[in-house]
Amino acid sequence: MKRDKIIFYVSTGLLTLMMLMSAGMYIFNNEAVSSMFTAFGYPTYIIYPYAIAKILGLVALWFFRGKFLNEWAYAGFFFAFILAFFAHFMIGDGEQTGAVIAMVLLILSYIYKKKI
């Protein structure tokens, strides 16, 4: 039981750090993110709402455990990471490793959340 809690908190904590760094980059380094979104073919007006959604998803992961909103946060992150992987893969910029790491951390967090 103690091992399960440690794995859950470490994986969720690392995922939280990744998402906070990502959201911070979206908010504070908007020019670089805008050029990246333009390369993907995405509209740049979704950058700020996407950053806010990441932060709200983290709030749901940490404070609404075992509830309906928590499950939706895991699902939202799952689809975001899948789409991020394929967006980076399709334009060939080699930056898809972050999405893979985030996906592994998300899956570990989800599995061990169910165990504890």
DSSP file (Angstrom, degrees, kcal/mol; ACC not computed):
  #  RESIDUE AA STRUCTURE BP1 BP2  ACC     N-H-->O    O-->H-N    N-H-->O    O-->H-N    TCO  KAPPA ALPHA  PHI   PSI    X-CA   Y-CA   Z-CA
    1    1 A M     >        0   0    0      0, 0.0     4,-1.9     0, 0.0     5,-0.2   0.000 360.0 360.0 360.0 -41.2    0.0    0.0    0.0
    2    2 A K  H  >  +     0   0    0      1,-0.2     4,-2.2     2,-0.2     5,-0.2   0.898 360.0  52.0 -67.0 -39.3    2.8    2.4    0.9
    3    3 A R  H  > S+     0   0    0      1,-0.2     4,-2.5     2,-0.2    -1,-0.2   0.894 108.1  52.4 -61.8 -40.5    4.6    1.6   -2.4
    4    4 A D  H  > S+     0   0    0      1,-0.2     4,-2.4     2,-0.2    -1,-0.2   0.902 109.5  48.6 -63.3 -41.6    1.4    2.4   -4.4
    5    5 A K  H  X S+     0   0    0     -4,-1.9     4,-2.9     2,-0.2     5,-0.2   0.901 110.8  50.7 -65.4 -40.3    1.0    5.7   -2.7
    6    6 A I  H  X S+     0   0    0     -4,-2.2     4,-2.6     2,-0.2     5,-0.3   0.935 111.8  46.9 -63.4 -45.6    4.6    6.7   -3.4
    7    7 A I  H  X S+     0   0    0     -4,-2.5     4,-2.5     2,-0.2     5,-0.3   0.916 113.6  49.6 -62.9 -42.1    4.2    5.8   -7.1
    8    8 A F  H  X S+     0   0    0     -4,-2.4     4,-2.7    -5,-0.2     5,-0.3   0.954 114.3  43.1 -60.8 -50.8    1.0    7.7   -7.3
    9    9 A Y  H  X S+     0   0    0     -4,-2.9     4,-2.2     2,-0.2    -2,-0.2   0.876 115.8  47.9 -68.1 -36.7    2.4   10.8   -5.6
   10   10 A V  H  X S+     0   0    0     -4,-2.6     4,-2.6    -5,-0.2     5,-0.2   0.947 115.8  43.4 -67.9 -47.2    5.6   10.8   -7.6
   11   11 A S  H  X S+     0   0    0     -4,-2.5     4,-2.2    -5,-0.3    -2,-0.2   0.915 117.6  45.2 -66.5 -41.7    4.0   10.2  -11.0
   12   12 A T  H  X S+     0   0    0     -4,-2.7     4,-2.3    -5,-0.3    -1,-0.2   0.880 113.3  51.3 -68.7 -36.7    1.2   12.8  -10.3
   13   13 A G  H  X S+     0   0    0     -4,-2.2     4,-2.3    -5,-0.3    -2,-0.2   0.921 111.5  46.0 -65.4 -44.3    3.8   15.3   -8.9
   14   14 A L  H  X S+     0   0    0     -4,-2.6     4,-2.2     2,-0.2    -2,-0.2   0.889 112.9  50.6 -65.7 -38.4    6.0   15.0  -12.0
   15   15 A L  H  X S+     0   0    0     -4,-2.2     4,-2.5    -5,-0.2    -2,-0.2   0.900 109.1  52.2 -63.1 -40.3    3.0   15.3  -14.3
   16   16 A T  H  X S+     0   0    0     -4,-2.3     4,-2.7     1,-0.2     5,-0.2   0.914 108.5  50.2 -62.6 -43.3    2.0   18.4  -12.4
   17   17 A L  H  X S+     0   0    0     -4,-2.3     4,-2.4     1,-0.2     5,-0.2   0.918 110.9  49.3 -61.3 -42.8    5.4   19.9  -12.8
   18   18 A M  H  X S+     0   0    0     -4,-2.2     4,-2.2     1,-0.2    -2,-0.2   0.923 113.6  45.4 -62.1 -43.5    5.3   19.2  -16.6
   19   19 A M  H  X S+     0   0    0     -4,-2.5     4,-2.9     2,-0.2     5,-0.2   0.871 112.5  50.4 -70.9 -36.5    1.9   20.7  -16.9
   20   20 A L  H  X S+     0   0    0     -4,-2.7     4,-2.4     2,-0.2    -1,-0.2   0.897 111.9  48.0 -67.2 -39.1    2.7   23.8  -14.8
   21   21 A M  H  X S+     0   0    0     -4,-2.4     4,-2.1    -5,-0.2    -2,-0.2   0.908 113.9  47.9 -65.1 -40.6    5.9   24.4  -16.9
   22   22 A S  H  X S+     0   0    0     -4,-2.2     4,-2.2    -5,-0.2    -2,-0.2   0.935 113.5  45.6 -65.4 -47.0    3.8   24.0  -20.1
   23   23 A A  H  X S+     0   0    0     -4,-2.9     4,-2.0     1,-0.2    -2,-0.2   0.885 111.9  53.0 -65.1 -37.9    1.1   26.3  -19.0
   24   24 A G  H  X S+     0   0    0     -4,-2.4     4,-3.2    -5,-0.2     5,-0.4   0.895 108.8  49.3 -63.2 -39.9    3.6   28.8  -17.8
   25   25 A M  H  X S+     0   0    0     -4,-2.1     4,-2.0     1,-0.2     8,-0.3   0.902 109.2  52.8 -65.2 -39.9    5.3   28.7  -21.2
   26   26 A Y  H  < S+     0   0    0     -4,-2.2    -2,-0.2     1,-0.2    -1,-0.2   0.878 118.7  36.2 -62.0 -37.1    1.9   29.2  -22.9
   27   27 A I  H  < S+     0   0    0     -4,-2.0     3,-0.4    -5,-0.1    -2,-0.2   0.919 128.2  30.1 -83.2 -46.0    1.2   32.3  -20.7
   28   28 A F  H  < S+     0   0    0     -4,-3.2    -3,-0.2     1,-0.2    -2,-0.2   0.650 124.7  41.2 -95.8 -16.5    4.7   33.9  -20.4
   29   29 A N     X  +     0   0    0     -4,-2.0     4,-1.8    -5,-0.4     3,-0.3  -0.408  68.6 149.6-124.7  55.2    6.4   32.9  -23.7
   30   30 A N  H  >  +     0   0    0     -3,-0.4     4,-2.7     1,-0.2     5,-0.2   0.797  64.2  60.1 -63.5 -32.7    3.4   33.5  -26.0
   31   31 A E  H  > S+     0   0    0      2,-0.2     4,-2.0     1,-0.2    -1,-0.2   0.932 108.1  43.6 -64.4 -45.2    5.5   34.4  -29.0
   32   32 A A  H  > S+     0   0    0     -3,-0.3     4,-1.8     1,-0.2    -1,-0.2   0.907 116.1  47.7 -65.8 -41.3    7.4   31.1  -29.2
   33   33 A V  H  X S+     0   0    0     -4,-1.8     4,-2.9    -8,-0.3     5,-0.2   0.877 108.4  55.6 -68.2 -36.8    4.2   29.1  -28.5
   34   34 A S  H  X S+     0   0    0     -4,-2.7     4,-2.3     1,-0.2    -1,-0.2   0.914 108.1  47.8 -61.1 -42.9    2.3   31.1  -31.2
   35   35 A S  H  X S+     0   0    0     -4,-2.0     4,-1.9     2,-0.2    -1,-0.2   0.879 112.4  49.8 -66.7 -35.5    5.0   30.2  -33.8
   36   36 A M  H  X S+     0   0    0     -4,-1.8     4,-1.7     2,-0.2    -2,-0.2   0.923 111.4  48.0 -66.8 -44.1    4.8   26.5  -32.7
   37   37 A F  H  X>S+     0   0    0     -4,-2.9     5,-2.6     1,-0.2     4,-1.0   0.875 110.1  52.9 -64.8 -36.5    0.9   26.5  -32.9
   38   38 A T  H  <5S+     0   0    0     -4,-2.3     3,-0.4     1,-0.2    -1,-0.2   0.896 106.7  52.5 -65.0 -39.3    1.2   28.2  -36.3
   39   39 A A  H  <5S+     0   0    0     -4,-1.9    -1,-0.2     1,-0.2    -2,-0.2   0.854 109.6  49.5 -63.7 -34.2    3.5   25.4  -37.5
   40   40 A F  H  <5S-     0   0    0     -4,-1.7    -1,-0.2    -5,-0.1    -2,-0.2   0.707 116.7-116.5 -74.5 -19.3    1.0   22.8  -36.3
   41   41 A G  T  <5 +     0   0    0     -4,-1.0    -3,-0.2    -3,-0.4    -2,-0.1   0.614  69.9 137.5  89.4  14.4   -1.8   24.6  -38.2
   42   42 A Y      < -     0   0    0     -5,-2.6    -1,-0.3    -6,-0.2     2,-0.2  -0.635  61.1-104.7 -91.2 150.5   -3.6   25.4  -34.9
   43   43 A P    >   -     0   0    0      0, 0.0     3,-0.9     0, 0.0    -1,-0.1  -0.512  21.6-137.8 -72.0 144.2   -5.2   28.8  -34.3
   44   44 A T  G >  S+     0   0    0      1,-0.2     3,-1.4    -2,-0.2     4,-0.3   0.646  92.5  77.4 -80.1 -13.9   -3.2   31.0  -31.8
   45   45 A Y  G 3  S+     0   0    0      1,-0.3    -1,-0.2     2,-0.1     3,-0.2   0.607  85.6  63.6 -72.4  -8.0   -6.3   32.2  -30.0
   46   46 A I  G <> S+     0   0    0     -3,-0.9     4,-2.0     1,-0.2    -1,-0.3   0.460  77.7  89.5 -91.2   0.1   -6.6   28.8  -28.1
   47   47 A I  H <> S+     0   0    0     -3,-1.4     4,-2.0     2,-0.2     5,-0.2   0.958  90.1  40.8 -64.2 -52.1   -3.2   29.2  -26.4
   48   48 A Y  H  > S+     0   0    0     -4,-0.3     4,-2.3     1,-0.2     5,-0.2   0.926 116.3  48.5 -66.3 -44.8   -4.5   31.0  -23.2
   49   49 A P  H  > S+     0   0    0      0, 0.0     4,-2.4     0, 0.0    -1,-0.2   0.875 111.1  52.5 -61.6 -33.2   -7.7   28.9  -22.8
   50   50 A Y  H  X S+     0   0    0     -4,-2.0     4,-2.0     2,-0.2    -2,-0.2   0.893 108.4  49.8 -68.0 -39.1   -5.5   25.8  -23.2
   51   51 A A  H  X S+     0   0    0     -4,-2.0     4,-1.9     2,-0.2    -1,-0.2   0.914 112.1  47.8 -63.6 -43.0   -3.2   27.0  -20.5
   52   52 A I  H  X S+     0   0    0     -4,-2.3     4,-2.7     1,-0.2    -2,-0.2   0.894 109.6  53.5 -65.1 -39.6   -6.1   27.6  -18.2
   53   53 A A  H  X S+     0   0    0     -4,-2.4     4,-2.3     1,-0.2    -1,-0.2   0.877 107.0  52.1 -63.7 -37.2   -7.6   24.2  -19.0
   54   54 A K  H  X S+     0   0    0     -4,-2.0     4,-1.9     2,-0.2    -1,-0.2   0.921 111.3  46.4 -63.8 -43.1   -4.3   22.5  -18.1
   55   55 A I  H  X S+     0   0    0     -4,-1.9     4,-2.0     2,-0.2    -2,-0.2   0.921 113.2  48.5 -66.3 -43.3   -4.2   24.3  -14.7
   56   56 A L  H  X S+     0   0    0     -4,-2.7     4,-2.1     1,-0.2    -1,-0.2   0.859 108.6  55.1 -65.3 -34.3   -7.9   23.5  -14.0
   57   57 A G  H  X S+     0   0    0     -4,-2.3     4,-2.1     2,-0.2    -1,-0.2   0.887 106.9  50.2 -63.6 -38.8   -7.2   19.8  -15.0
   58   58 A L  H  X S+     0   0    0     -4,-1.9     4,-2.1     2,-0.2     5,-0.2   0.891 108.1  52.6 -66.2 -39.1   -4.4   19.7  -12.4
   59   59 A V  H  X S+     0   0    0     -4,-2.0     4,-2.6     1,-0.2     5,-0.3   0.916 110.1  49.1 -60.9 -42.2   -6.8   21.2   -9.8
   60   60 A A  H  X S+     0   0    0     -4,-2.1     4,-1.3     1,-0.2    -2,-0.2   0.875 109.7  52.0 -65.7 -37.0   -9.3   18.4  -10.6
   61   61 A L  H  < S+     0   0    0     -4,-2.1    -1,-0.2     1,-0.2    -2,-0.2   0.902 119.2  34.1 -65.8 -40.0   -6.5   15.7  -10.4
   62   62 A W  H  < S+     0   0    0     -4,-2.1     3,-0.3    -5,-0.1    -2,-0.2   0.844 128.1  30.2 -86.2 -34.7   -5.4   16.8   -6.9
   63   63 A F  H  < S+     0   0    0     -4,-2.6    -3,-0.2    -5,-0.2    -2,-0.1   0.539 115.0  51.8-110.3  -6.9   -8.6   18.0   -5.2
   64   64 A F  S >< S+     0   0    0     -4,-1.3     3,-1.7    -5,-0.3     6,-0.6  -0.258  72.6 173.0-122.7  47.0  -11.4   15.9   -6.7
   65   65 A R  T 3   +     0   0    0     -3,-0.3     3,-0.1     1,-0.3    -4,-0.1  -0.294  67.9   5.8 -62.0 132.6  -10.1   12.4   -6.2
   66   66 A G  T 3  S+     0   0    0      1,-0.3    -1,-0.3     2,-0.1     2,-0.2   0.603 105.9 115.5  75.3  11.1  -12.5    9.6   -7.1
   67   67 A K  S <> S-     0   0    0     -3,-1.7     4,-1.6    -7,-0.2     3,-0.4  -0.636  81.5-101.6-111.1 170.7  -15.1   12.0   -8.4
   68   68 A F  H  > S+     0   0    0      1,-0.2     4,-1.7    -2,-0.2     5,-0.1   0.868 119.7  53.3 -56.3 -43.5  -16.6   12.5  -11.8
   69   69 A L  H  > S+     0   0    0      1,-0.2     4,-1.9     2,-0.2    -1,-0.2   0.841 104.2  56.7 -65.4 -34.5  -14.5   15.6  -12.5
   70   70 A N  H  > S+     0   0    0     -6,-0.6     4,-2.1    -3,-0.4    -1,-0.2   0.909 105.5  50.2 -63.5 -43.0  -11.3   13.8  -11.7
   71   71 A E  H  X S+     0   0    0     -4,-1.6     4,-2.2     1,-0.2    -1,-0.2   0.887 109.8  50.9 -63.8 -39.2  -12.1   11.1  -14.4
   72   72 A W  H  X S+     0   0    0     -4,-1.7     4,-2.7     2,-0.2    -1,-0.2   0.857 107.5  53.7 -67.3 -34.3  -12.8   13.8  -16.9
   73   73 A A  H  X S+     0   0    0     -4,-1.9     4,-2.5     2,-0.2     5,-0.2   0.925 109.3  47.8 -65.5 -44.2   -9.5   15.5  -16.1
   74   74 A Y  H  X S+     0   0    0     -4,-2.1     4,-2.3     1,-0.2    -2,-0.2   0.920 113.5  48.3 -61.5 -42.5   -7.6   12.2  -16.7
   75   75 A A  H  X S+     0   0    0     -4,-2.2     4,-2.4     2,-0.2     5,-0.2   0.916 111.0  50.3 -64.6 -42.8   -9.5   11.8  -20.0
   76   76 A G  H  X S+     0   0    0     -4,-2.7     4,-2.2     1,-0.2    -2,-0.2   0.919 112.3  46.2 -62.2 -44.0   -8.8   15.3  -21.1
   77   77 A F  H  X S+     0   0    0     -4,-2.5     4,-2.6     2,-0.2     5,-0.2   0.892 109.8  56.1 -64.7 -38.4   -5.1   15.0  -20.4
   78   78 A F  H  X S+     0   0    0     -4,-2.3     4,-2.1    -5,-0.2    -2,-0.2   0.951 111.7  41.1 -58.1 -50.8   -5.1   11.6  -22.2
   79   79 A F  H  X S+     0   0    0     -4,-2.4     4,-2.6     1,-0.2     5,-0.2   0.870 113.1  54.6 -67.8 -36.1   -6.5   13.0  -25.4
   80   80 A A  H  X S+     0   0    0     -4,-2.2     4,-2.2    -5,-0.2    -1,-0.2   0.906 110.7  45.8 -62.7 -41.2   -4.3   16.1  -25.1
   81   81 A F  H  X S+     0   0    0     -4,-2.6     4,-2.4     2,-0.2    -2,-0.2   0.885 112.4  50.1 -71.7 -38.2   -1.1   14.0  -24.9
   82   82 A I  H  X S+     0   0    0     -4,-2.1     4,-2.2    -5,-0.2     5,-0.2   0.946 114.3  44.9 -62.1 -47.6   -2.2   11.7  -27.8
   83   83 A L  H  X S+     0   0    0     -4,-2.6     4,-2.2     1,-0.2    -2,-0.2   0.871 112.2  52.2 -66.2 -36.3   -2.9   14.7  -30.0
   84   84 A A  H  X S+     0   0    0     -4,-2.2     4,-2.4    -5,-0.2     5,-0.3   0.912 108.5  51.7 -64.8 -42.2    0.4   16.4  -28.9
   85   85 A F  H  X S+     0   0    0     -4,-2.4     4,-2.5     1,-0.2    -2,-0.2   0.957 114.0  42.0 -58.3 -51.1    2.3   13.3  -29.8
   86   86 A F  H  X S+     0   0    0     -4,-2.2     4,-2.6     2,-0.2    -1,-0.2   0.829 111.3  56.0 -70.5 -30.6    0.8   13.1  -33.3
   87   87 A A  H  X S+     0   0    0     -4,-2.2     4,-1.4    -5,-0.2    -1,-0.2   0.941 113.6  40.5 -63.9 -46.0    1.1   16.9  -33.9
   88   88 A H  H  X>S+     0   0    0     -4,-2.4     5,-1.4     1,-0.2     4,-1.0   0.894 116.5  50.4 -68.2 -39.5    4.8   16.8  -33.1
   89   89 A F  H  <5S+     0   0    0     -4,-2.5     3,-0.2    -5,-0.3    -2,-0.2   0.905 108.1  52.2 -65.0 -41.8    5.3   13.5  -35.0
   90   90 A M  H  <5S+     0   0    0     -4,-2.6    -1,-0.2     1,-0.2    -2,-0.2   0.826 113.0  42.3 -70.0 -32.2    3.5   14.7  -38.2
   91   91 A I  H  <5S-     0   0    0     -4,-1.4    -1,-0.2    -5,-0.2    -2,-0.2   0.600 105.9-131.6 -89.9  -8.7    5.5   17.9  -38.6
   92   92 A G  T  <5 +     0   0    0     -4,-1.0    -3,-0.2    -3,-0.2    -4,-0.1   0.835  60.1 138.1  71.4  35.6    8.7   16.0  -37.7
   93   93 A D      < -     0   0    0     -5,-1.4    -4,-0.1     1,-0.0    -1,-0.1   0.533  62.8-127.6 -90.7  -4.3   10.2   18.4  -35.2
   94   94 A G  S    S+     0   0    0     -6,-0.5     3,-0.4     1,-0.1    -5,-0.1   0.664  75.7 117.5  73.9  16.6   11.3   15.5  -32.9
   95   95 A E    >   +     0   0    0     -7,-0.2     3,-0.7     1,-0.2     4,-0.4   0.172  36.2 103.3-101.7  17.2    9.6   17.0  -29.8
   96   96 A Q  T 3>  +     0   0    0      1,-0.2     4,-1.7     2,-0.2     3,-0.2   0.589  57.8  83.5 -78.0  -8.5    7.2   14.1  -29.2
   97   97 A T  H 3> S+     0   0    0     -3,-0.4     4,-2.7     1,-0.2    -1,-0.2   0.867  85.4  57.3 -63.9 -35.2    9.2   12.7  -26.3
   98   98 A G  H <> S+     0   0    0     -3,-0.7     4,-2.4     1,-0.2    -1,-0.2   0.894 106.5  49.1 -60.9 -39.7    7.6   15.1  -23.8
   99   99 A A  H  > S+     0   0    0     -4,-0.4     4,-2.1    -3,-0.2    -1,-0.2   0.872 111.0  50.1 -67.7 -36.7    4.1   13.8  -24.8
  100  100 A V  H  X S+     0   0    0     -4,-1.7     4,-2.4     2,-0.2    -2,-0.2   0.930 111.9  47.2 -67.1 -44.9    5.2   10.2  -24.4
  101  101 A I  H  X S+     0   0    0     -4,-2.7     4,-2.5     1,-0.2    -2,-0.2   0.921 112.7  49.5 -61.9 -44.0    6.7   10.9  -20.9
  102  102 A A  H  X S+     0   0    0     -4,-2.4     4,-2.4    -5,-0.2    -1,-0.2   0.887 110.2  51.5 -62.7 -38.4    3.5   12.8  -19.9
  103  103 A M  H  X S+     0   0    0     -4,-2.1     4,-2.6     2,-0.2    -2,-0.2   0.915 109.7  48.8 -66.0 -42.4    1.4    9.9  -21.1
  104  104 A V  H  X S+     0   0    0     -4,-2.4     4,-2.5     2,-0.2     5,-0.2   0.930 113.2  47.4 -62.3 -45.3    3.4    7.4  -19.1
  105  105 A L  H  X S+     0   0    0     -4,-2.5     4,-2.6     1,-0.2    -2,-0.2   0.893 112.0  50.9 -63.2 -39.2    3.1    9.5  -16.0
  106  106 A L  H  X S+     0   0    0     -4,-2.4     4,-2.5     2,-0.2    -2,-0.2   0.920 111.3  46.9 -64.3 -44.0   -0.6   10.0  -16.6
  107  107 A I  H  X S+     0   0    0     -4,-2.6     4,-2.7     2,-0.2     5,-0.2   0.915 113.2  48.8 -66.0 -42.6   -1.2    6.2  -16.9
  108  108 A L  H  X S+     0   0    0     -4,-2.5     4,-2.5    -5,-0.2     5,-0.3   0.932 112.2  49.3 -60.6 -44.9    0.9    5.5  -13.8
  109  109 A S  H  X S+     0   0    0     -4,-2.6     4,-1.6    -5,-0.2    -2,-0.2   0.915 113.0  46.8 -60.6 -43.6   -1.0    8.1  -11.9
  110  110 A Y  H  X S+     0   0    0     -4,-2.5     4,-1.6     2,-0.2    -2,-0.2   0.931 113.6  47.0 -66.0 -46.7   -4.4    6.8  -13.0
  111  111 A I  H  X S+     0   0    0     -4,-2.7     4,-1.1     1,-0.2    -2,-0.2   0.932 116.4  43.2 -63.2 -45.8   -3.6    3.1  -12.3
  112  112 A Y  H  X S+     0   0    0     -4,-2.5     4,-1.3    -5,-0.2    -1,-0.2   0.721 106.7  61.1 -78.7 -18.7   -2.1    3.8   -8.8
  113  113 A K  H  < S+     0   0    0     -4,-1.6    -1,-0.2    -5,-0.3    -2,-0.2   0.888 105.7  49.0 -66.6 -38.2   -4.9    6.2   -8.0
  114  114 A K  H  < S+     0   0    0     -4,-1.6    -2,-0.2     1,-0.2    -1,-0.2   0.814 109.3  53.3 -69.2 -29.7   -7.3    3.3   -8.4
  115  115 A K  H  <        0   0    0     -4,-1.1    -1,-0.2     1,-0.2    -2,-0.2   0.793 360.0 360.0 -78.3 -27.2   -5.1    1.1   -6.2
  116  116 A I     <        0   0    0     -4,-1.3    -1,-0.2  -112,-0.1    -2,-0.2   0.474 360.0 360.0 -95.8 360.0   -5.0    3.4   -3.2
